[in-house]
Structures are given as structure tokens and as C-alpha cells.
Amino acid sequence: MRVRDPRKEKAIRDQALAMIVKHGFDGLSMQKLARAAHVSPATIYIYFQDREDLILKLYAEISERMFAATLENFDPAMAFDEGLKVQWINRARYFLKHPMEMHFMEQIRFSPLHERAFRATGCKFNELMKAFVRNAIQRKQLVRVPVEVYWSVAFAPLYQLVKFHMHGKGLPGTGTFVLDDKTMLLTLDLVLKALKP
């Protein structure tokens, strides 16, 4: 049995993430990955059963960090406006610090692997988010809408602002864009108004 080397495993994971973000899942081949990580193709199989196992483990690692960051100072019993603000600040901070991970999470969300990956890793996080929403609805702090509508109103504006920031520009003709606290809190205020009963 070959000895596991944490540095090699990290190099494989880092290069896989970079390749997926740049070329999509179809652009990830074990041969190209081995070259990029400076290991032999056989070395990859010490750490991962196959390409799908690598993607799922990469998702598990990233989602665990992202969920932990999102939940910092958060409690599902919080008032809705306070809890959503904590989540916005945490999510923005995390994604601005880890832009490749944000791209990867978006890619996997719209892939055939997402349902399987989320079931394996996101159940506790999902339950906390559901409890937060249920509490807010019961306290009449949040309008009852389908979950996709809730997510689109509650978080899509934040994610779009983060994307504008990452690209350094907003809509055509508006010049450079930098996401600051004032802009984020202005947007959050509008979101909270839209979600109140």
C-alpha cells in the first residue's frame, strides 16, 4: 500500500478545483489533472476512487467550510432581519475570500451530481435554514412563499453583487463596481422589505 501524502492530495484537490472552474466538469480528465498537480495518474487513485468520487469529495470539503462560515454567529431562533443579515455578511465574506469555491458551488448546483452531493453533506445546514424560515413565518416576520421564490429574493441579489465585485464592474456603462458595506446593507434592506408579510 502506498503512503498517503497530504501535500499531494491538496495539490490534486486544488488543481481539480481550478480545472473545473475554468473548463467545467467535462474539462476535468485524470490525465490532465495528474499533469497539473505534478503527480502520476496512479497517485490520484490513492486518494479518490474515480473522477466522480473526486468531485463529490471536493464538494463535501468546500460545502463544510462554506456552511461553517455561513453559520458563524447565526442562530435559527434569531429574528428574521437579524438572521438574514448575519447570513449575508458571512456569505459575502466567504465568497469574496474564496471566489473559485463560489464558482464551483454554482457549477455543481446545476449539475446532475448536486442532489446526491447535497444529500450527503447539507442535511444539517438545510434543517437549520428550514427552522430559521419556519420560525420567521410563525412570528409573522416573513411571507410564506415557495422555497425557490424565497431563495431568489433572499440570496440571489447578494450573489449578483458578489459577482459584480469579482468582475470589478457592474452593468454595461456603469463603470467599476466594488461591493462595500453601504451597498450591501442597502440591498439587504430592500430584500427585507420584499419578504415582509
N, C-alpha and C positions, 0 to 999 in steps of 0.2 A: 504494500500500500504506500502510495506517495504521500509525502508530508505536505500538509496544507500551509501555505504562506499567505498571511493576511495582506501583505503588500501586493501580491499578485492578484488576489481576489478583489481588492479595492481597485486596482488598475483595470481589471476586467469590467467591473461594475461601472466605473467612471467612463470608460470608453464606450460601453454599451449605451449608457445614457446619452452621451454626446452623439453617437451614431443614430439613435432612434429620433432624437430631437431634430437632427439635421436632415435625415433621409427617410424617416418614418419606419414602421415596423418591417416593411418589405426590404428596406436598405440594411437590415441587420443580418449579416451572414457570419457564421462562426469563423470562417477563414479570414474575412476582413477584420473581424473583432480580434482574433489572435494576433494579426499583424499590428493592429493599432495599439494593443496592450503589451506588445513585445513578449508574447508567450507562445507556446506551441498550441495548436488546436486541441491536442490531448489534455493540456493543462486546464482548459476551460471545463472539461468534463469531470475534473476532480471536484469542482465546486457546484456545478449545475448539471442536471440530467440531460437537458436539451435546451433549445432556444426558448421554448415556451416557459420552461421552469426558470430560466434566467430572467425573463420579462416579469413573471409573477413575483419572484423574489425581490427584484428591483422595485416593483410596485409596493410590496409589503414594507420594505425598508423606508422608502420615501413617504408612504402614507403614514407610517408610525410616527415619523418625525413631524410631518405636517399636522397630524391630529393632535399630537402633544403640544405643538406650538399654538394651534388654534384654541386649545382648551386652557392655556395659561391664564390664571386669574378669572376663569369662567365658571359659573355655576348655573345649572339649568333652572334653578329656582329664582334667578335674578329677574328683575323687571325687564320687560322686553327691550325697551330702548337701551338700557344699560348693557344687557347681554349681547345685543347685536353690535353695539359699539365696541365692546371687548373683542368680539369675533372679527370685526372689520380691521381693527388695529393689528391684531395678531396675524390675520391672514395677509394683510398688506405687508407687514414687516417681513414675514416669512418669504413670500413670493418675490419681494424686491431683493432679498438677500440670496434667493435660490431660483433665479429665472428659468434655468434649464429644467428644474424639477416641476415648475408650473407648466411648462410646455409639455413635458412628459405626461403629467397627470391629465391634461386636456386631451392628449392623443389617446391615452388608454381609455378615457371616459367614453369615447366614440368608437371603440374597437370591440370586436367580439369577445375579448378577454375581460372586459370591465366587470360584468356581472359576477363572474367567477372570482375575480381578484377582490372585489369589494366584499363578497360574502365571507371570504377567508380572513379579511383584515378589518373591515369597517363596522362590524356589528355594534361594538360598544359605543363608538363615536356616533353612529346612526341613532342608537337608543337615547343618548344624551341630547342630541338635536331634536328628536321627536318629543322628549319630555319638556324641553325648553319651549317648543311651539305649543304643545298641549297646555302647559301652564299659562302661557300668554293668552291663548284663546279663552281659557276658563276665567281669567282675570279681566277679560274684555279689553286687552291691550293690543290684540292682533285680530284682523279679519280672517275668517275661515275661507280659504281658497284651496284649489288643488295644489299638491306639493310642487309641481313644475312651475306654476304661477308664482307661488311663494318664493322659490329659489330664484326665479328670473328677476323678480322685483327686489328681493333681499340682497342678493350677492352678485348678479351679473353686472350691475353698474360699477361695483368695486373692481371686479376683474377687468372690465374695459378700461378703467382709469389706470390700473396697473400696467396693462398692455400699452396704452398711450405713453406712459412713463418709460417703459422698457425701450420703446422705439424712439423716444425723445421727441415725438411730435404728435399732435392731435389730428384733427380733421384737416383735409387739404385747405391751404390758405390761412391756417391759424398760427403757423409758426411752431416754435419749440413748445414742448409741454413737460412740466415737472410736477409730479404729484406731491403736494405739500399737505400739511395737516388741515389748513383752512379749506382747501378744495375738497379733501376727503370728508370733512365734517359737514360741509355744505351739502354734499351729495347724500351723505347719510341722513341728514335732516329731511331732505326731500323723500328719501326712501321710507323713513319712519312715518311721515305724513301719509304716504300712499298706502301703507299697511295698517293704519289705524282704522278701527271699525267706524 
